Every structure is written in structure tokens, then in C-alpha cells.
Amino acid sequence: MAHRQLEQPNMSLVPRQALIVSHGQPSDPVPAEDTLKALALKVAAQLPDWNIQSATLAAEGRLEAALSTLSPGALIYPMFMANGWFVTSALPKRLGKTEATVIDPLGLDPSLPDLAAQALKETAQHAGWSLLQTTILLAAHGSGRSRKPAKMANDFADAIAARISVADIRVGFVEEVPFIEQAAKGCGPLSICLPLFACPGFHTTQDVPDALRQAEFPGVLLPVLGEAQGVPQLIANRLQQSRRSLPA
């Protein structure tokens, strides 16, 4: 029996455009805008034939200005850790009638646990610690309105446990129980805290360190996961894969 060959998408018609979007800092939007722009430049270095832009939701008019330059079929990359309210409600509302495709956020990328596990492994090696004696504390945002952020963090802990063997993995949240200071209580000197945040901001410069101080956490505090080595390449890979899956 003859089989009809399916038509393949004409990739020459799909624009190589992407807009990386994060929440930003409403009280002081410029630093977050600058940080996201620096990330976009690193992603663009991996995709020299793409137009990569960035915008935070918090900087007045910035998102709308960036959207006005996009062609139909452009990709929107949410620099968030979960498909929570900002990704599923606030962002689509701000997009309006823009003909762009929103793809999964950073935190749902299946390659991200590999980067996190590598960062934790290298931190322990640098300190001269055995991972089997090291406690990992994942500091996450959490939410009082949605279970998705907490589920993402707990699933991420399971993914880490499947990749490296450690003494213990704990999860603490900024906005729900167990709070970070509760999860950090009793952590020994061989402990690493990894903030499960896509971008640095008030939570990671104030809330997380304050909670660790209250708990007298004696271990190492890493930068946010979104700043881990390999993230720009990970984003570039996801953009390429998503573009190939778009209909013609």
C-alpha cells in the first residue's frame, strides 16, 4: 500500500527570533533588565543567525516595545522556574494579539537537572567533600496560590537524587512551608544551598541569605541556578528544538 509522504515545515519561513522574558524587579527594574540582556547576549553567541532579545515584565513598556519588533512565529522563552501564574496567565495577557509561541520555561527543561547536579558535584569537589556526606538544600520560591512551583521544586529534588548520591536533599520555600529557615535547620558544615531561581533578585539577595542566617546554616550558598554554567547553551538548544517543531 502506498504511503503519502507528509509535508515538512518550510523552515525558511519560520523566523529565527526569540524574546527571553523574566519577571524583573518592580521597585528597581534596571538591574534585572541589564542581567537579562547579558543572558540574551550569551544565548545569541550560541545562535549567531538568530535575533535574540530580552524584556522583563516589571520594566514599564519594555515588553511591549520588544513585542512590536517580532515577526509572526517568533518564540517567547519564559525565564521562570515553573508554569505558574506569571507564565500561564500574566504573560499571555501581556502578549495580547502578538503572533508568537510561548515555550516551556527554564525550570521545566529536562536538561536542567544535569546542570544542577554538575554544579553541586563541582562545588563538593572544590571543597574537598564527599557527596555521600553532603546535604543539599534547594531553596525555592513556592506559592500560596498555586501548587505548581512547589511541585516543580520537589520533582527537581527527585531528579537530582536520581543523578547524584548525597547524604540528604531538602527543599525549603520563601512563600510556603517548609520555609527555607525550617529546612536549613540542622544542616551540618558539609551542606550546599542551591537557589532554584531563574534570575537573581530580592528573594535571592535578601530572603534566602536572611533565612540561612536565621537557621545558622554553615554551608555553601551557590548563585541562582539560572546563572549556572551551561544555561545559555541549554536555552539555545531549546529554541532550536522548538523552532523545528513549529508548523509551517
Secondary structure, DSSP 8 states (H G I E B T S, - for coil): ----------GGGS--EEEEEE---TTSHHHHHHHHHHHHHHHHHH-TTSEEEEEESSSTTHHHHHHTT--TTEEEEE--SSS-HIIIIIHHHHHTT--EEE---GGG-TTHHHHHHHHHHHHHHHHT--GGG-EEEEEE---SS-SHHHHHHHHHHHHHHTT---SEEEEEESSSSSBHHHHHTT--SSEEEEE--SS-SHIIIIIHHHHHHHTT--SEE---GGGSTTHHHHHHHHHHHHHHTS--
